[in-house]
Amino acid sequence: MIVLSRSALPCLLVLAAGCLCGSGAAGAAPGLRLADAGDLVVNGAFQDGPSGWDQHLYNATIGGSGAGVHDSGYVGQDVPVTKGLTYTFSARAGAADQGAVLVLALDSRSGVGYVNRTVTSTAPETVTQTFTAAGDTVYIACQATGATGGWCTDFSVVAAPAAAGSCTGSATSGSGCTLSAATGSAQRTRADG
């Protein structure tokens, strides 16, 4: 298990490259639409400005359709979850010319990594990963991996419906998970604030 604190976020790039290098994106199962479920992320598309992101904001510009990050800057927020339940994380990101962004999700207390994906394409890319919560809070973020960075938007963390072959995201497994036989509906675990 890799232990990492949010206060060390500027160092995430080094740790991500060296330690959390296995986690990747996986496509959500056909029929699972994140917008249909109770999204636990406050202001996931940045339409209300920095609301929900203002405690974890550095070298970032927030607009009505996303956040631009540069000079190793980041946007992030803590999302309450229930330990042991399965969730689906999703975000859209793209790099600026000559830039890259790191999209990540990790357990806030232990630092167990669920998502660690570097996006280098200037075309929009959706990063999606299913994970089982190791604790009661997941920290989600987007960080510029250099001077030019890029952008991110449409963050989502939703309780995943029961699925055959569900899996646990971890810093060491590095495998993406694909939901199958997704049925039921996600339960909202907190009100947006």
N, CA and C atoms as a LAMMPS dump frame, in Angstrom:
ITEM: TIMESTEP
0
ITEM: NUMBER OF ATOMS
579
ITEM: BOX BOUNDS ff ff ff
-5.0000000000000000e+02 5.0000000000000000e+02
-5.0000000000000000e+02 5.0000000000000000e+02
-5.0000000000000000e+02 5.0000000000000000e+02
ITEM: ATOMS id mol type element x y z
1 1 1 N 0.846 -1.165 0
2 1 2 C 0 0 0
3 1 3 C 0.892 1.229 0
4 2 1 N 0.534 2.206 -0.807
5 2 2 C 1.263 3.46 -0.887
6 2 3 C 0.531 4.476 -0.041
7 3 1 N 1.224 5.152 0.856
8 3 2 C 0.61 6.151 1.706
9 3 3 C 1.008 7.516 1.189
10 4 1 N 0.022 8.387 1.039
11 4 2 C 0.237 9.672 0.402
12 4 3 C -0.737 10.663 0.995
13 5 1 N -0.294 11.821 1.407
14 5 2 C -1.204 12.819 1.95
15 5 3 C -1.527 13.864 0.909
16 6 1 N -2.7 14.492 1.062
17 6 2 C -3.089 15.543 0.127
18 6 3 C -2.148 16.726 0.218
19 7 1 N -1.543 16.96 1.368
20 7 2 C -0.631 18.093 1.486
21 7 3 C 0.6 17.906 0.616
22 8 1 N 0.833 16.697 0.163
23 8 2 C 1.973 16.414 -0.711
24 8 3 C 1.572 16.42 -2.172
25 9 1 N 0.423 17.049 -2.494
26 9 2 C -0.073 17.017 -3.868
27 9 3 C 0.937 17.507 -4.892
28 10 1 N 1.717 18.582 -4.63
29 10 2 C 2.709 18.966 -5.637
30 10 3 C 3.714 17.854 -5.934
31 11 1 N 3.889 16.941 -5.019
32 11 2 C 4.815 15.827 -5.228
33 11 3 C 4.13 14.63 -5.875
34 12 1 N 2.825 14.718 -6.098
35 12 2 C 2.097 13.588 -6.672
36 12 3 C 2.664 13.128 -7.995
37 13 1 N 3.088 14.064 -8.802
38 13 2 C 3.602 13.703 -10.114
39 13 3 C 4.762 12.731 -9.992
40 14 1 N 5.684 13.016 -9.098
41 14 2 C 6.835 12.133 -8.912
42 14 3 C 6.375 10.785 -8.378
43 15 1 N 5.51 10.804 -7.377
44 15 2 C 5.027 9.544 -6.815
45 15 3 C 4.197 8.767 -7.823
46 16 1 N 3.38 9.478 -8.565
47 16 2 C 2.54 8.795 -9.55
48 16 3 C 3.385 8.108 -10.596
49 17 1 N 4.404 8.784 -11.061
50 17 2 C 5.256 8.191 -12.084
51 17 3 C 6.025 7.004 -11.527
52 18 1 N 6.44 7.097 -10.275
53 18 2 C 7.282 6.053 -9.72
54 18 3 C 6.552 4.947 -8.998
55 19 1 N 5.382 5.25 -8.431
56 19 2 C 4.748 4.272 -7.562
57 19 3 C 3.361 3.834 -8.006
58 20 1 N 2.554 4.766 -8.428
59 20 2 C 1.175 4.441 -8.749
60 20 3 C 0.994 4.123 -10.221
61 21 1 N 2.049 3.688 -10.867
62 21 2 C 2.082 3.63 -12.322
63 21 3 C 1.151 2.606 -12.948
64 22 1 N 0.46 1.786 -12.21
65 22 2 C -0.303 0.729 -12.847
66 22 3 C -1.742 1.027 -13.172
67 23 1 N -2.36 1.974 -12.519
68 23 2 C -3.797 2.157 -12.694
69 23 3 C -4.116 2.758 -14.043
70 24 1 N -5.148 2.261 -14.686
71 24 2 C -5.512 2.764 -16.007
72 24 3 C -6.996 2.986 -16.118
73 25 1 N -7.419 3.415 -17.27
74 25 2 C -8.839 3.68 -17.495
75 25 3 C -9.508 2.441 -18.066
76 26 1 N -10.742 2.321 -17.757
77 26 2 C -11.531 1.232 -18.32
78 26 3 C -12.856 1.804 -18.756
79 27 1 N -13.408 1.255 -19.8
80 27 2 C -14.703 1.734 -20.264
81 27 3 C -15.805 1.202 -19.375
82 28 1 N -16.754 2.05 -19.072
83 28 2 C -17.903 1.601 -18.302
84 28 3 C -18.746 0.673 -19.174
85 29 1 N -19.506 -0.162 -18.538
86 29 2 C -20.31 -1.141 -19.27
87 29 3 C -21.386 -0.454 -20.088
88 30 1 N -21.748 -1.058 -21.202
89 30 2 C -22.857 -0.515 -21.982
90 30 3 C -24.097 -0.425 -21.097
91 31 1 N -24.816 0.674 -21.215
92 31 2 C -26.021 0.852 -20.424
93 31 3 C -25.795 1.596 -19.127
94 32 1 N -24.567 1.676 -18.633
95 32 2 C -24.29 2.416 -17.408
96 32 3 C -23.985 3.855 -17.797
97 33 1 N -24.874 4.751 -17.436
98 33 2 C -24.681 6.162 -17.746
99 33 3 C -24.516 6.899 -16.433
100 34 1 N -23.365 7.509 -16.245
101 34 2 C -23.072 8.154 -14.974
102 34 3 C -24.079 9.242 -14.638
103 35 1 N -24.608 9.926 -15.643
104 35 2 C -25.557 11.004 -15.393
105 35 3 C -26.868 10.49 -14.8
106 36 1 N -27.15 9.201 -14.935
107 36 2 C -28.39 8.642 -14.415
108 36 3 C -28.32 8.362 -12.917
109 37 1 N -27.134 8.362 -12.358
110 37 2 C -26.953 7.993 -10.964
111 37 3 C -26.718 9.232 -10.107
112 38 1 N -26.736 9.065 -8.803
113 38 2 C -26.488 10.174 -7.892
114 38 3 C -25.014 10.524 -7.852
115 39 1 N -24.64 11.624 -8.5
116 39 2 C -23.244 12.05 -8.543
117 39 3 C -22.858 12.645 -7.196
118 40 1 N -21.774 12.16 -6.611
119 40 2 C -21.334 12.617 -5.3
120 40 3 C -20.393 13.807 -5.377
121 41 1 N -19.988 14.204 -6.577
122 41 2 C -19.037 15.302 -6.739
123 41 3 C -19.787 16.626 -6.74
124 42 1 N -19.305 17.583 -5.951
125 42 2 C -19.892 18.91 -5.927
126 42 3 C -19.382 19.69 -7.129
127 43 1 N -20.275 20.157 -7.992
128 43 2 C -19.922 20.993 -9.138
129 43 3 C -18.891 20.324 -10.046
130 44 1 N -19.191 19.124 -10.487
131 44 2 C -18.263 18.328 -11.284
132 44 3 C -17.887 18.914 -12.624
133 45 1 N -18.734 19.779 -13.194
134 45 2 C -18.445 20.393 -14.491
135 45 3 C -18.022 21.851 -14.349
136 46 1 N -17.799 22.3 -13.112
137 46 2 C -17.301 23.652 -12.825
138 46 3 C -18.264 24.741 -13.278
139 47 1 N -19.535 24.413 -13.463
140 47 2 C -20.495 25.412 -13.928
141 47 3 C -20.787 26.476 -12.881
142 48 1 N -20.556 26.178 -11.609
143 48 2 C -20.761 27.155 -10.54
144 48 3 C -19.435 27.717 -10.05
145 49 1 N -18.479 27.863 -10.954
146 49 2 C -17.172 28.405 -10.583
147 49 3 C -16.396 27.45 -9.699
148 50 1 N -15.685 27.977 -8.693
149 50 2 C -14.835 27.117 -7.856
150 50 3 C -15.58 26.376 -6.751
151 51 1 N -16.897 26.517 -6.662
152 51 2 C -17.676 25.846 -5.629
153 51 3 C -17.34 24.358 -5.575
154 52 1 N -16.972 23.887 -4.397
155 52 2 C -16.615 22.484 -4.216
156 52 3 C -15.148 22.185 -4.462
157 53 1 N -14.451 23.091 -5.123
158 53 2 C -13.041 22.887 -5.463
159 53 3 C -12.14 23.893 -4.756
160 54 1 N -12.711 24.889 -4.095
161 54 2 C -11.937 26.021 -3.609
162 54 3 C -10.926 25.693 -2.519
163 55 1 N -11.055 24.587 -1.822
164 55 2 C -10.07 24.225 -0.804
165 55 3 C -8.83 23.569 -1.398
166 56 1 N -8.929 23.076 -2.621
167 56 2 C -7.809 22.387 -3.264
168 56 3 C -7.64 22.959 -4.667
169 57 1 N -7.08 24.146 -4.738
170 57 2 C -6.977 24.877 -5.989
171 57 3 C -5.635 25.59 -6.027
172 58 1 N -4.834 25.31 -7.077
173 58 2 C -3.51 25.92 -7.199
174 58 3 C -3.156 26.019 -8.679
175 59 1 N -2.762 27.197 -9.131
176 59 2 C -2.412 27.429 -10.539
177 59 3 C -3.462 26.844 -11.478
178 60 1 N -4.711 27.205 -11.198
179 60 2 C -5.827 26.71 -12.008
180 60 3 C -6.78 27.855 -12.312
181 61 1 N -7.378 27.784 -13.476
182 61 2 C -8.384 28.747 -13.895
183 61 3 C -9.692 27.995 -14.068
184 62 1 N -10.73 28.461 -13.38
185 62 2 C -12.021 27.784 -13.433
186 62 3 C -12.969 28.587 -14.308
187 63 1 N -13.58 27.915 -15.275
188 63 2 C -14.575 28.543 -16.13
189 63 3 C -15.864 27.751 -16.068
190 64 1 N -16.847 28.164 -16.824
191 64 2 C -18.145 27.51 -16.803
192 64 3 C -18.167 26.13 -17.416
193 65 1 N -17.094 25.729 -18.073
194 65 2 C -17.106 24.417 -18.723
195 65 3 C -15.925 23.546 -18.322
196 66 1 N -15.136 23.989 -17.363
197 66 2 C -14.009 23.168 -16.949
198 66 3 C -12.967 23.961 -16.199
199 67 1 N -11.876 23.283 -15.889
200 67 2 C -10.76 23.905 -15.184
201 67 3 C -9.501 23.746 -16.015
202 68 1 N -8.778 24.825 -16.193
203 68 2 C -7.475 24.771 -16.841
204 68 3 C -6.406 24.737 -15.768
205 69 1 N -5.441 23.839 -15.899
206 69 2 C -4.351 23.74 -14.923
207 69 3 C -3.025 23.934 -15.643
208 70 1 N -2.087 24.605 -14.982
209 70 2 C -0.786 24.906 -15.585
210 70 3 C 0.262 25.002 -14.488
211 71 1 N 1.527 24.979 -14.858
212 71 2 C 2.644 25.14 -13.915
213 71 3 C 2.497 24.239 -12.692
214 72 1 N 2.276 22.959 -12.919
215 72 2 C 2.095 21.949 -11.866
216 72 3 C 0.902 22.243 -10.964
217 73 1 N -0.04 23.033 -11.457
218 73 2 C -1.237 23.36 -10.69
219 73 3 C -2.224 22.211 -10.667
220 74 1 N -3.235 22.343 -9.811
221 74 2 C -4.22 21.28 -9.657
222 74 3 C -5.555 21.829 -9.175
223 75 1 N -6.584 21.052 -9.379
224 75 2 C -7.885 21.234 -8.747
225 75 3 C -8.244 19.888 -8.138
226 76 1 N -8.841 19.912 -6.961
227 76 2 C -9.208 18.662 -6.316
228 76 3 C -10.281 18.887 -5.28
229 77 1 N -10.927 17.813 -4.869
230 77 2 C -11.897 17.89 -3.782
231 77 3 C -12.052 16.53 -3.125
232 78 1 N -12.446 16.569 -1.848
233 78 2 C -12.75 15.358 -1.099
234 78 3 C -14.206 14.985 -1.335
235 79 1 N -14.45 13.704 -1.584
236 79 2 C -15.803 13.22 -1.845
237 79 3 C -16.124 12.136 -0.815
238 80 1 N -17.157 12.339 0.01
239 80 2 C -17.527 11.311 0.986
240 80 3 C -18.066 10.058 0.291
241 81 1 N -17.582 8.901 0.706
242 81 2 C -18.04 7.616 0.188
243 81 3 C -18.231 6.68 1.376
244 82 1 N -18.715 5.493 1.122
245 82 2 C -18.877 4.496 2.17
246 82 3 C -17.835 3.403 1.973
247 83 1 N -17.015 3.199 2.99
248 83 2 C -15.962 2.185 2.927
249 83 3 C -16.559 0.829 2.557
250 84 1 N -15.917 0.166 1.585
251 84 2 C -16.337 -1.161 1.165
252 84 3 C -17.316 -1.189 0.005
253 85 1 N -17.944 -0.052 -0.317
254 85 2 C -18.856 -0.017 -1.459
255 85 3 C -18.081 0.267 -2.741
256 86 1 N -18.665 -0.129 -3.863
257 86 2 C -18.028 0.059 -5.168
258 86 3 C -18.564 1.323 -5.823
259 87 1 N -17.646 2.081 -6.418
260 87 2 C -17.973 3.352 -7.068
261 87 3 C -17.349 3.391 -8.453
262 88 1 N -17.926 4.232 -9.304
263 88 2 C -17.345 4.494 -10.615
264 88 3 C -16.922 5.951 -10.655
265 89 1 N -15.648 6.172 -10.963
266 89 2 C -15.08 7.516 -11.117
267 89 3 C -14.976 7.81 -12.605
268 90 1 N -15.25 9.044 -12.982
269 90 2 C -15.102 9.446 -14.369
270 90 3 C -14.724 10.916 -14.425
271 91 1 N -13.918 11.281 -15.412
272 91 2 C -13.572 12.68 -15.674
273 91 3 C -13.158 12.795 -17.132
274 92 1 N -13.35 13.968 -17.712
275 92 2 C -12.859 14.245 -19.066
276 92 3 C -11.681 15.186 -18.937
277 93 1 N -10.66 14.961 -19.753
278 93 2 C -9.458 15.792 -19.696
279 93 3 C -8.805 15.863 -21.063
280 94 1 N -7.985 16.867 -21.239
281 94 2 C -7.209 17.02 -22.461
282 94 3 C -5.973 17.847 -22.165
283 95 1 N -4.945 17.634 -22.931
284 95 2 C -3.689 18.356 -22.738
285 95 3 C -3.672 19.619 -23.585
286 96 1 N -2.962 20.62 -23.111
287 96 2 C -2.663 21.788 -23.934
288 96 3 C -1.551 21.375 -24.897
289 97 1 N -1.275 22.192 -25.908
290 97 2 C -0.147 21.898 -26.8
291 97 3 C 1.117 21.73 -25.971
292 98 1 N 1.834 20.635 -26.191
293 98 2 C 3.072 20.331 -25.475
294 98 3 C 2.848 20.078 -23.976
295 99 1 N 1.611 19.812 -23.572
296 99 2 C 1.316 19.635 -22.154
297 99 3 C 0.764 18.264 -21.83
298 100 1 N 0.417 18.079 -20.573
299 100 2 C -0.192 16.841 -20.086
300 100 3 C -0.859 17.123 -18.747
301 101 1 N -1.88 16.326 -18.442
302 101 2 C -2.537 16.411 -17.145
303 101 3 C -2.641 15.016 -16.545
304 102 1 N -2.585 14.971 -15.231
305 102 2 C -2.724 13.732 -14.474
306 102 3 C -4.1 13.739 -13.82
307 103 1 N -4.927 12.752 -14.147
308 103 2 C -6.242 12.596 -13.531
309 103 3 C -6.104 11.51 -12.478
310 104 1 N -6.535 11.809 -11.249
311 104 2 C -6.35 10.806 -10.206
312 104 3 C -7.481 10.802 -9.203
313 105 1 N -7.604 9.661 -8.545
314 105 2 C -8.514 9.478 -7.422
315 105 3 C -7.802 8.557 -6.445
316 106 1 N -7.83 8.93 -5.168
317 106 2 C -7.158 8.115 -4.155
318 106 3 C -7.886 8.227 -2.831
319 107 1 N -7.65 7.261 -1.963
320 107 2 C -8.23 7.304 -0.633
321 107 3 C -7.574 8.442 0.137
322 108 1 N -8.382 9.328 0.697
323 108 2 C -7.852 10.521 1.349
324 108 3 C -6.98 10.219 2.558
325 109 1 N -7.305 9.212 3.305
326 109 2 C -6.553 8.938 4.525
327 109 3 C -5.32 8.064 4.265
328 110 1 N -5.49 6.96 3.557
329 110 2 C -4.382 6.009 3.393
330 110 3 C -3.527 6.274 2.165
331 111 1 N -4.074 7.007 1.185
332 111 2 C -3.335 7.249 -0.05
333 111 3 C -3.429 6.12 -1.059
334 112 1 N -4.249 5.099 -0.798
335 112 2 C -4.424 4.019 -1.767
336 112 3 C -4.953 4.626 -3.06
337 113 1 N -4.256 4.356 -4.168
338 113 2 C -4.635 4.943 -5.445
339 113 3 C -5.677 4.119 -6.174
340 114 1 N -6.72 4.781 -6.673
341 114 2 C -7.755 4.128 -7.472
342 114 3 C -7.588 4.445 -8.955
343 115 1 N -7.244 5.679 -9.263
344 115 2 C -7.092 6.135 -10.643
345 115 3 C -5.821 6.954 -10.727
346 116 1 N -5.036 6.717 -11.777
347 116 2 C -3.794 7.449 -12.007
348 116 3 C -3.55 7.412 -13.504
349 117 1 N -4.047 8.402 -14.203
350 117 2 C -3.978 8.387 -15.661
351 117 3 C -3.425 9.705 -16.178
352 118 1 N -2.374 9.652 -16.964
353 118 2 C -1.822 10.839 -17.594
354 118 3 C -2.42 10.971 -18.983
355 119 1 N -2.981 12.14 -19.263
356 119 2 C -3.587 12.428 -20.559
357 119 3 C -2.659 13.369 -21.306
358 120 1 N -2.194 12.936 -22.486
359 120 2 C -1.274 13.746 -23.29
360 120 3 C -1.888 14.201 -24.606
361 121 1 N -3.051 13.698 -24.933
362 121 2 C -3.724 14.063 -26.174
363 121 3 C -4.455 15.392 -26.006
364 122 1 N -4.429 16.22 -27.061
365 122 2 C -5.192 17.464 -27.013
366 122 3 C -6.677 17.208 -27.256
367 123 1 N -7.009 16.049 -27.779
368 123 2 C -8.418 15.675 -27.958
369 123 3 C -8.998 15.264 -26.606
370 124 1 N -10.258 15.587 -26.335
371 124 2 C -10.866 15.194 -25.063
372 124 3 C -10.807 13.681 -24.858
373 125 1 N -10.461 13.281 -23.661
374 125 2 C -10.369 11.862 -23.306
375 125 3 C -11.139 11.643 -22.014
376 126 1 N -11.953 10.594 -21.971
377 126 2 C -12.682 10.261 -20.755
378 126 3 C -11.926 9.178 -20.008
379 127 1 N -11.652 9.448 -18.746
380 127 2 C -10.968 8.498 -17.868
381 127 3 C -12.032 7.933 -16.932
382 128 1 N -12.189 6.609 -16.928
383 128 2 C -13.208 5.956 -16.111
384 128 3 C -12.595 4.758 -15.407
385 129 1 N -12.921 4.6 -14.143
386 129 2 C -12.401 3.475 -13.367
387 129 3 C -13.414 3.11 -12.292
388 130 1 N -13.61 1.832 -12.064
389 130 2 C -14.439 1.346 -10.97
390 130 3 C -13.515 0.909 -9.843
391 131 1 N -13.883 1.251 -8.607
392 131 2 C -13.038 0.903 -7.459
393 131 3 C -13.908 0.617 -6.245
394 132 1 N -13.342 -0.091 -5.287
395 132 2 C -13.994 -0.312 -4.005
396 132 3 C -13.322 0.593 -2.986
397 133 1 N -14.112 1.401 -2.302
398 133 2 C -13.577 2.399 -1.375
399 133 3 C -12.851 1.738 -0.209
400 134 1 N -11.61 2.16 0.007
401 134 2 C -10.806 1.655 1.117
402 134 3 C -11.075 2.437 2.401
403 135 1 N -11.716 3.592 2.269
404 135 2 C -12.019 4.441 3.416
405 135 3 C -13.297 5.211 3.169
406 136 1 N -13.498 6.273 3.955
407 136 2 C -14.736 7.036 3.894
408 136 3 C -14.667 8.298 3.041
409 137 1 N -13.503 8.594 2.47
410 137 2 C -13.364 9.778 1.624
411 137 3 C -12.423 9.471 0.474
412 138 1 N -12.829 9.852 -0.733
413 138 2 C -11.949 9.717 -1.895
414 138 3 C -11.56 11.13 -2.323
415 139 1 N -10.282 11.328 -2.613
416 139 2 C -9.788 12.611 -3.097
417 139 3 C -9.65 12.504 -4.604
418 140 1 N -10.312 13.401 -5.334
419 140 2 C -10.235 13.407 -6.791
420 140 3 C -9.525 14.673 -7.226
421 141 1 N -8.729 14.581 -8.291
422 141 2 C -7.963 15.754 -8.714
423 141 3 C -7.538 15.649 -10.161
424 142 1 N -7.142 16.793 -10.681
425 142 2 C -6.542 16.924 -12.002
426 142 3 C -5.333 17.832 -11.808
427 143 1 N -4.161 17.404 -12.255
428 143 2 C -2.93 18.16 -12.042
429 143 3 C -2.159 18.314 -13.341
430 144 1 N -1.643 19.52 -13.57
431 144 2 C -0.759 19.757 -14.712
432 144 3 C 0.565 19.063 -14.441
433 145 1 N 1.098 18.384 -15.442
434 145 2 C 2.37 17.69 -15.248
435 145 3 C 3.54 18.493 -15.792
436 146 1 N 3.349 19.766 -15.977
437 146 2 C 4.407 20.648 -16.456
438 146 3 C 3.877 22.054 -16.565
439 147 1 N 4.57 22.889 -17.312
440 147 2 C 4.199 24.296 -17.42
441 147 3 C 2.879 24.5 -18.154
442 148 1 N 2.674 23.798 -19.275
443 148 2 C 1.486 24.075 -20.082
444 148 3 C 0.254 23.3 -19.642
445 149 1 N 0.394 22.145 -19.042
446 149 2 C -0.736 21.407 -18.481
447 149 3 C -1.845 21.099 -19.455
448 150 1 N -3.067 21.476 -19.092
449 150 2 C -4.234 21.186 -19.909
450 150 3 C -5.502 21.538 -19.171
451 151 1 N -6.549 20.743 -19.37
452 151 2 C -7.845 21.045 -18.78
453 151 3 C -8.537 19.761 -18.323
454 152 1 N -9.558 19.92 -17.486
455 152 2 C -10.361 18.79 -17.045
456 152 3 C -11.756 19.278 -16.668
457 153 1 N -12.724 18.384 -16.763
458 153 2 C -14.115 18.716 -16.45
459 153 3 C -14.924 17.437 -16.269
460 154 1 N -16.191 17.599 -15.986
461 154 2 C -17.153 16.493 -15.883
462 154 3 C -16.692 15.387 -14.936
463 155 1 N -16.22 15.774 -13.755
464 155 2 C -15.847 14.796 -12.738
465 155 3 C -17.107 14.144 -12.19
466 156 1 N -17.015 12.86 -11.902
467 156 2 C -18.155 12.134 -11.382
468 156 3 C -17.68 10.981 -10.514
469 157 1 N -18.303 10.834 -9.362
470 157 2 C -18.127 9.651 -8.518
471 157 3 C -19.535 9.197 -8.168
472 158 1 N -19.894 7.996 -8.6
473 158 2 C -21.236 7.477 -8.344
474 158 3 C -21.139 6.072 -7.776
475 159 1 N -22.102 5.743 -6.927
476 159 2 C -22.174 4.376 -6.421
477 159 3 C -22.501 3.47 -7.594
478 160 1 N -21.718 2.423 -7.765
479 160 2 C -21.905 1.514 -8.898
480 160 3 C -22.979 0.49 -8.557
481 161 1 N -23.844 0.182 -9.522
482 161 2 C -24.835 -0.87 -9.29
483 161 3 C -24.15 -2.221 -9.136
484 162 1 N -24.867 -3.176 -8.579
485 162 2 C -24.314 -4.523 -8.442
486 162 3 C -23.881 -5.016 -9.81
487 163 1 N -22.702 -5.63 -9.852
488 163 2 C -22.175 -6.081 -11.136
489 163 3 C -21.438 -7.391 -10.966
490 164 1 N -21.531 -8.223 -11.964
491 164 2 C -20.754 -9.458 -11.972
492 164 3 C -19.309 -9.1 -12.247
493 165 1 N -18.4 -9.69 -11.524
494 165 2 C -16.982 -9.474 -11.78
495 165 3 C -16.494 -8.107 -11.367
496 166 1 N -17.093 -7.513 -10.33
497 166 2 C -16.593 -6.224 -9.877
498 166 3 C -15.204 -6.425 -9.283
499 167 1 N -14.46 -5.348 -9.169
500 167 2 C -13.089 -5.483 -8.703
501 167 3 C -12.718 -4.327 -7.807
502 168 1 N -11.567 -4.418 -7.2
503 168 2 C -11.072 -3.39 -6.309
504 168 3 C -9.916 -2.672 -6.969
505 169 1 N -9.991 -1.364 -7.033
506 169 2 C -8.868 -0.587 -7.54
507 169 3 C -7.828 -0.464 -6.452
508 170 1 N -6.568 -0.522 -6.814
509 170 2 C -5.505 -0.331 -5.837
510 170 3 C -4.279 0.194 -6.541
511 171 1 N -3.35 0.662 -5.76
512 171 2 C -2.13 1.212 -6.338
513 171 3 C -1.282 0.131 -6.988
514 172 1 N -1.483 -1.107 -6.597
515 172 2 C -0.626 -2.161 -7.124
516 172 3 C -1.281 -3.01 -8.197
517 173 1 N -2.611 -3.032 -8.233
518 173 2 C -3.251 -3.927 -9.198
519 173 3 C -3.105 -3.434 -10.62
520 174 1 N -3.316 -2.136 -10.819
521 174 2 C -3.13 -1.549 -12.133
522 174 3 C -4.089 -2.038 -13.193
523 175 1 N -5.11 -2.75 -12.817
524 175 2 C -6.008 -3.266 -13.844
525 175 3 C -7.275 -2.444 -13.895
526 176 1 N -7.774 -2.229 -15.09
527 176 2 C -9.057 -1.566 -15.243
528 176 3 C -10.161 -2.57 -15.02
529 177 1 N -11.33 -2.092 -14.672
530 177 2 C -12.449 -2.972 -14.409
531 177 3 C -13.578 -2.625 -15.353
532 178 1 N -14.229 -3.611 -15.879
533 178 2 C -15.379 -3.388 -16.734
534 178 3 C -16.591 -4.002 -16.066
535 179 1 N -17.628 -3.198 -15.875
536 179 2 C -18.844 -3.712 -15.275
537 179 3 C -19.567 -4.602 -16.265
538 180 1 N -20.172 -5.653 -15.765
539 180 2 C -21.009 -6.488 -16.615
540 180 3 C -22.3 -6.761 -15.87
541 181 1 N -23.343 -6.964 -16.601
542 181 2 C -24.662 -7.227 -16.019
543 181 3 C -25.053 -6.134 -15.037
544 182 1 N -24.782 -4.885 -15.393
545 182 2 C -25.115 -3.772 -14.506
546 182 3 C -26.629 -3.656 -14.378
547 183 1 N -27.094 -3.745 -13.148
548 183 2 C -28.52 -3.622 -12.892
549 183 3 C -28.72 -2.759 -11.671
550 184 1 N -29.921 -2.32 -11.476
551 184 2 C -30.234 -1.53 -10.303
552 184 3 C -29.868 -0.079 -10.505
553 185 1 N -30.053 0.691 -9.466
554 185 2 C -29.726 2.107 -9.558
555 185 3 C -28.81 2.478 -8.411
556 186 1 N -28.025 3.501 -8.648
557 186 2 C -27.096 3.958 -7.621
558 186 3 C -27.869 4.689 -6.53
559 187 1 N -27.375 4.612 -5.324
560 187 2 C -27.998 5.309 -4.209
561 187 3 C -27.207 6.569 -3.891
562 188 1 N -27.895 7.663 -3.684
563 188 2 C -27.237 8.914 -3.313
564 188 3 C -26.821 8.787 -1.855
565 189 1 N -25.555 9.059 -1.532
566 189 2 C -25.094 8.892 -0.162
567 189 3 C -24.927 10.204 0.578
568 190 1 N -25.065 11.337 -0.129
569 190 2 C -25.041 12.618 0.567
570 190 3 C -25.678 13.665 -0.325
571 191 1 N -26.147 14.717 0.28
572 191 2 C -26.713 15.82 -0.5
573 191 3 C -25.586 16.735 -0.939
574 192 1 N -25.714 17.29 -2.137
575 192 2 C -24.713 18.253 -2.6
576 192 3 C -24.747 19.457 -1.675
577 193 1 N -23.546 19.996 -1.425
578 193 2 C -23.479 21.144 -0.509
579 193 3 C -22.663 22.236 -1.064
